[in-house]
Amino acid sequence: MALPTQLATAALYTPTRVCWASRDLDAVHYAPGRAFPRVKILGADERAPVSGPSNGDAAAALRAAFVHAGVLLADGAERLTPADRRALRAALSSDPETGIERFAALGLRWTTAALRDLGTLEPSGDALRRRMRVFAAPLPEAYAETASPKRGGATWIAIGEAFGAWSAGEVAVTPDLAAVLRALAGGHPPHSVADADALGWEVVPSLRMMPLRTPTLPPATHTNAFLVGSRDAVLVEPASPYPDEIERVVQWVAAAAERGVRPSAIVATHHHPDHIGGATALAERLGLPLWGHRLTAERLRGEVRFDRLLEDAETIELDGPEPLAFELVHTPGHAPGHLCLHERHSGAMIAGDMVAGVGTILVEPVDGDMTEYLASLRRMADREPSLLLPAHGGVIAGTDACLTHYREHRLMRERRVYDAFFALGRVAAVDDAVPLAYDDTPKAAWPLAKHALAAHLIKLEREGYVERVEGGWRVAPGSTRPPSSHPPPASPA
């Protein structure tokens, strides 16, 4: 029996159109992604009457098609009045268990034979957290005209238009939707979603993402690696030091080579262990040179050998059936040699550790610089990326909202740091200020918060808000609170 936390999804398509829904997803952050209609698989789906193979997962997928897209693939559906259909759809939507009982009482049976089983997507890294069974339903063109998808949150769109929006980075799509769109746009029926696991999530055409288990900071457990290019290619983020994960990458590259995609280099975004852990092993196993920023190479001198030093504004051109071109953007702040890679055609930006789809970004005084970090967020925003592809977590759509949030969050925390020392009213150590400046943060995070607070103090010192003295820090005499929408407190005595 299927677990209730699993999902079933129905890929509904006609010869010219596909049905997708705009919804909040675990794998997409800051804006809704596009996905096929999906529901949780319930125990009642196992008991639902079917005509065809008895399969609770398939029954759930057909329930999703009706609830979200108005497509009722059931024997006996032709006997229903419009009022019956509306009442059944409302029941299945508001109370699925009762709705399934009503479905059976109406003498209906799900037409499971109408579905093609495309396989199961397994949980992957920190983005896609639940197993999902994927089915496809090829439908006559009339379904796009007669169904009422908008009432259920789904819409029909021309296959070419959907593929174009995906290619331009205008929408973030789930791995199963990407695999189906790729097949349909090529004139082929979808046959499997296995590529989404074996070859990585194709975030935009020819840009694939695969999470690798790494020794990273919680709550993240993985670092995303990227294999980009449709013929000429590069591998970005040689992240994992673990032999089994390194072997996964080797097999990933081998599978890509069978499709004519051959990487010529490995690119590191920066020098932290959860981004560079497999660099030497992969360079040797794959016979590829390692590229990175000059400051990254300096941090790793004597540990990792770099074959080419990359600089800001360089472009990596990747020719092939779907050409890609990545502008390198030097974004120090989290790490001195940090690079983002902005793809010219889709607008997608491989963002490394500048933002995150899970957890937060640590800026600390040893490798980081809060002033530079804020300036780098601005540089990223100025390029207006369509999607942000972070090292940890899923895809980030709504990039302007994301980058604005990161900047405003840091400035908010900066004001709280100032307020903490103002409230203490004396020379105080970093440890004294953490409980005040981070009282909205779980205590378990305070050891890391201590490092971020120190980075904020260095920035505030440069700007004249605080000063370092023997024994710690204090508010600079005569200073006012850093700019905000709130009036500053009176200066301390």
Rosetta blueprint (number, residue, H / E / L):
1 M L
2 A L
3 L L
4 P L
5 T L
6 Q L
7 L E
8 A E
9 T E
10 A E
11 A E
12 L E
13 Y E
14 T L
15 P L
16 T L
17 R E
18 V E
19 C E
20 W E
21 A E
22 S E
23 R E
24 D E
25 L E
26 D L
27 A L
28 V E
29 H E
30 Y E
31 A E
32 P E
33 G E
34 R E
35 A E
36 F L
37 P L
38 R E
39 V E
40 K E
41 I L
42 L L
43 G H
44 A H
45 D H
46 E H
47 R H
48 A L
49 P L
50 V E
51 S L
52 G L
53 P L
54 S L
55 N L
56 G H
57 D H
58 A H
59 A H
60 A H
61 A H
62 L H
63 R H
64 A H
65 A H
66 F H
67 V H
68 H H
69 A H
70 G L
71 V L
72 L L
73 L L
74 A E
75 D E
76 G L
77 A H
78 E H
79 R H
80 L L
81 T L
82 P H
83 A H
84 D H
85 R H
86 R H
87 A H
88 L H
89 R H
90 A H
91 A H
92 L H
93 S H
94 S H
95 D L
96 P H
97 E H
98 T H
99 G H
100 I H
101 E H
102 R H
103 F H
104 A H
105 A H
106 L L
107 G L
108 L L
109 R E
110 W E
111 T L
112 T H
113 A H
114 A H
115 L L
116 R E
117 D E
118 L E
119 G E
120 T E
121 L E
122 E L
123 P L
124 S E
125 G L
126 D L
127 A L
128 L E
129 R L
130 R L
131 R L
132 M E
133 R E
134 V E
135 F E
136 A E
137 A E
138 P E
139 L L
140 P L
141 E L
142 A H
143 Y H
144 A H
145 E H
146 T H
147 A L
148 S L
149 P H
150 K H
151 R H
152 G H
153 G L
154 A E
155 T E
156 W E
157 I E
158 A E
159 I H
160 G H
161 E H
162 A H
163 F H
164 G H
165 A H
166 W H
167 S H
168 A L
169 G L
170 E L
171 V L
172 A L
173 V E
174 T L
175 P H
176 D H
177 L H
178 A H
179 A H
180 V H
181 L H
182 R H
183 A H
184 L H
185 A H
186 G L
187 G L
188 H L
189 P L
190 P L
191 H L
192 S L
193 V L
194 A L
195 D H
196 A H
197 D H
198 A H
199 L L
200 G L
201 W E
202 E E
203 V E
204 V E
205 P L
206 S L
207 L E
208 R E
209 M E
210 M E
211 P E
212 L E
213 R E
214 T L
215 P L
216 T L
217 L L
218 P L
219 P L
220 A L
221 T L
222 H E
223 T E
224 N E
225 A E
226 F E
227 L E
228 V E
229 G L
230 S L
231 R L
232 D E
233 A E
234 V E
235 L E
236 V E
237 E L
238 P L
239 A L
240 S L
241 P L
242 Y L
243 P H
244 D H
245 E H
246 I H
247 E H
248 R H
249 V H
250 V H
251 Q H
252 W H
253 V H
254 A H
255 A H
256 A H
257 A H
258 E H
259 R L
260 G L
261 V L
262 R E
263 P E
264 S E
265 A E
266 I E
267 V E
268 A L
269 T L
270 H L
271 H L
272 H L
273 P H
274 D H
275 H H
276 I H
277 G L
278 G L
279 A H
280 T H
281 A H
282 L H
283 A H
284 E H
285 R H
286 L H
287 G L
288 L L
289 P L
290 L E
291 W E
292 G E
293 H E
294 R H
295 L H
296 T H
297 A H
298 E H
299 R H
300 L L
301 R L
302 G L
303 E L
304 V L
305 R L
306 F L
307 D L
308 R E
309 L E
310 L E
311 E L
312 D L
313 A L
314 E L
315 T E
316 I E
317 E E
318 L E
319 D L
320 G L
321 P L
322 E L
323 P L
324 L E
325 A E
326 F E
327 E E
328 L E
329 V E
330 H E
331 T L
332 P L
333 G L
334 H L
335 A L
336 P L
337 G L
338 H L
339 L E
340 C E
341 L E
342 H E
343 E E
344 R L
345 H L
346 S L
347 G L
348 A E
349 M E
350 I E
351 A E
352 G E
353 D L
354 M L
355 V L
356 A L
357 G L
358 V L
359 G L
360 T L
361 I L
362 L L
363 V L
364 E L
365 P L
366 V L
367 D L
368 G L
369 D L
370 M H
371 T H
372 E H
373 Y H
374 L H
375 A H
376 S H
377 L H
378 R H
379 R H
380 M H
381 A H
382 D H
383 R L
384 E L
385 P L
386 S L
387 L E
388 L E
389 L E
390 P E
391 A L
392 H L
393 G L
394 G L
395 V E
396 I E
397 A L
398 G L
399 T H
400 D H
401 A H
402 C H
403 L H
404 T H
405 H H
406 Y H
407 R H
408 E H
409 H H
410 R H
411 L H
412 M H
413 R H
414 E H
415 R H
416 R H
417 V H
418 Y H
419 D H
420 A H
421 F H
422 F H
423 A H
424 L H
425 G L
426 R L
427 V L
428 A E
429 A L
430 V H
431 D H
432 D H
433 A H
434 V H
435 P H
436 L H
437 A H
438 Y L
439 D L
440 D L
441 T L
442 P L
443 K H
444 A H
445 A H
446 W H
447 P H
448 L H
449 A H
450 K H
451 H H
452 A H
453 L H
454 A H
455 A H
456 H H
457 L H
458 I H
459 K H
460 L H
461 E H
462 R H
463 E L
464 G L
465 Y L
466 V E
467 E E
468 R E
469 V E
470 E L
471 G L
472 G E
473 W E
474 R E
475 V E
476 A L
477 P L
478 G L
479 S L
480 T L
481 R L
482 P L
483 P L
484 S L
485 S L
486 H L
487 P L
488 P L
489 P L
490 A L
491 S L
492 P L
493 A L
